[in-house]
Amino acid sequence: MNKTLSAITLATTLFGCATLGGVAGADPAPAAGLQSPADRTSIAAARCAGYGWVISNTDGLHVRSGPGTNYDILVTVNRGHRLSCFPVVAGGRYTACGTTDANGWIPVDRDGNARIDGYVASTCVRDA
């Protein structure tokens, strides 16, 4: 009985770690397709897991019409400004906020209608 119970407990624990990405405090696995530490430098600082909030880390952060510096600037926000957001997406590469050759963009909802209406460089915001 004890061996069976121990085996069930072990299997449940291993299943939980496998499906939930590990134990509390462990680093998350790199995103699919990333092979080297050099690739990881372009991963976003903020991720906005699901619909949530990010906060600007800098003054003069451009909210753009698309995920790249080639898109129009819709508005500029300052340090501490809070934006509702969607999960990070890959877009045009940029250098900003101390990061070179980044490509993560956070889709944001500026007017509270739960729709994407702008993008900010993910290296210039943090998850709220």
Beta strands, then each sheet from edge to edge (+ up, - down):
strand 1: 52-56
strand 2: 61-64
strand 3: 73-77
strand 4: 82-85
strand 5: 89-96
strand 6: 99-109
strand 7: 119-121
strand 8: 125-127
sheet 1: 5+ 6- 4+ 1- 8+
sheet 2: 2+ 3-
sheet 3: 5+ 6- 7+
end
